[in-house]
Amino acid sequence: MDIFKPMDLQSEDAGDKEKEIGNVEKVRCLIIGSGPAGYTAAIYAARANLNPVLYTGLEMGGQLTTTTEVENYPGYPDGVTGPVMMEEFKRQAERFGADIRFGIATSVDFSGKKHKVTIDDNILIEADTVIIATGATAKYLGLEAEAKYAGMGVSACATCDGFFYKGKDVAVVGGGDTAAEEATYLAGLCNKVYLIVRRNVLRASKVMQDRVMNTKNIEILWEHQAVDLFGENGVEGASLVRKKGTPEEENVRIRIDGFFLAIGHTPNSEVFRDYLETDQVGYIKTVPGTSKTNIPGVFAAGDIQDPHYRQAVTAAGSGCMAAIDAERYLADMG
Ligand SMILES: Cc1cc2nc3c(=O)[nH]c(=O)nc-3n(C[C@H](O)[C@H](O)[C@H](O)COP(=O)(O)OP(=O)(O)OC[C@H]3O[C@@H](n4cnc5c(N)ncnc54)[C@H](O)[C@@H]3O)c2cc1C
């Protein structure tokens, strides 16, 4: 099934860039990103003899390097820290010969049969296949306290961290479907969930709104904004402002152990958007059930193409799919 429209692509600028840059390295399989999706793609591509080259981006090891305990990745019955787990993914990919390099994809030209990717504005790679695994970054409110309590009560993933707050009181920030989903999920684990909503309505779909309203241990704090967090060795509470900027403005403090952000993610697809179809938010569209994008030979894996699950295990699974799709594409090319 072809879900994509043909695109009118221009390649002249990229041609000029190639002249400026000079040397071009040719690779069969280029992987962009070093999270669970990228490293898994590298393991499969290396074992299929595709001699993959992987560029890590700024965050070597991806999002999991910013967390402590990972308890839901199969194969680690006693849990593992994110950085250790990602180092093991890397070692496994290197064991089969994946060429892992530090560098950022700064521009691409997907207009021809060979896919051109510029690294750090000065290295030009010409790849038969490209696997994009650049992830999606959670949005935060921008409070200093969010950084201060990162991993100590602040989280942007209820599925990942909710379990650590079993029986406790937590708050979720947001008014859309994700916030409603996260609040409902946490309500099944926690004693009490405050849903902090900036406006006096939820943006979530009717069905999600009903679910939130009908869950006894969720309390919606309408027209509230979080402005700070407090606590000695972790989050113990949040300072809120109700009806900010109006004559009725008042300060409110709530006691919580966990503060969950659910105000959206930014998919790291900026570099690819001139060529690849994305949804409104920027998630790369793939043909359902595959990792294929609208450009033959370019595949997407992990959070960059997944607005729904965004888990390490689903990212790794789709990295495997992308490497198999790339291998079959190359086999068909002959
Ligand atoms: C704090 C935290 C805790 C979490 N805990 C869990 C958990 O317990 N269990 C779980 O299953 N999931 C957890 N998650 C979610 C999990 O981390 C993600 O679902 C997973 O990392 C997605 O993997 P990915 O490979 O798609 O992308 P990422 O891990 O986001 O990796 C993206 C990679 O792309 C690279 N990159 C980006 N742009 C470029 C570019 N232009 N050029 C080159 N490289 C680029 C980055 O450097 C990075 O290496 C957590 C997330 C966070 C933030």
The ligand as an ORCA input file, in Angstrom:
! r2SCAN-3c Opt
* xyz 0 1
  C      13.775     10.323     31.698
  C      13.271      9.213     30.794
  C      13.046      7.957     31.329
  C      12.588      6.923     30.523
  N      12.421      5.687     31.080
  C      12.028      4.681     30.293
  C      11.869      3.369     30.834
  O      12.069      3.154     32.039
  N      11.496      2.375     29.988
  C      11.236      2.599     28.662
  O      10.917      1.649     27.938
  N      11.372      3.822     28.122
  C      11.748      4.863     28.906
  N      11.852      6.111     28.374
  C      11.510      6.304     26.952
  C      12.688      5.820     26.086
  O      13.848      6.464     26.525
  C      12.425      6.123     24.620
  O      11.204      5.546     24.208
  C      13.561      5.549     23.759
  O      14.801      6.040     24.200
  C      13.350      5.913     22.292
  O      14.438      5.409     21.593
  P      14.875      5.997     20.167
  O      16.012      5.153     19.751
  O      13.710      6.106     19.290
  O      15.329      7.482     20.441
  P      16.241      8.221     21.556
  O      16.553      7.350     22.714
  O      15.535      9.493     21.809
  O      17.566      8.497     20.763
  C      17.599      9.437     19.731
  C      19.019      9.513     19.239
  O      19.051     10.313     18.070
  C      20.169     11.168     18.130
  N      19.906     12.298     17.245
  C      18.909     13.217     17.294
  N      19.019     14.080     16.271
  C      20.112     13.704     15.557
  C      20.759     14.196     14.397
  N      20.310     15.281     13.726
  N      21.870     13.548     13.949
  C      22.339     12.457     14.586
  N      21.753     11.935     15.687
  C      20.666     12.556     16.175
  C      20.326     11.509     19.598
  O      21.646     11.928     19.889
  C      20.015     10.157     20.208
  O      21.148      9.370     20.261
  C      12.317      7.162     29.147
  C      12.521      8.430     28.608
  C      13.001      9.454     29.415
  C      13.242     10.825     28.818
*
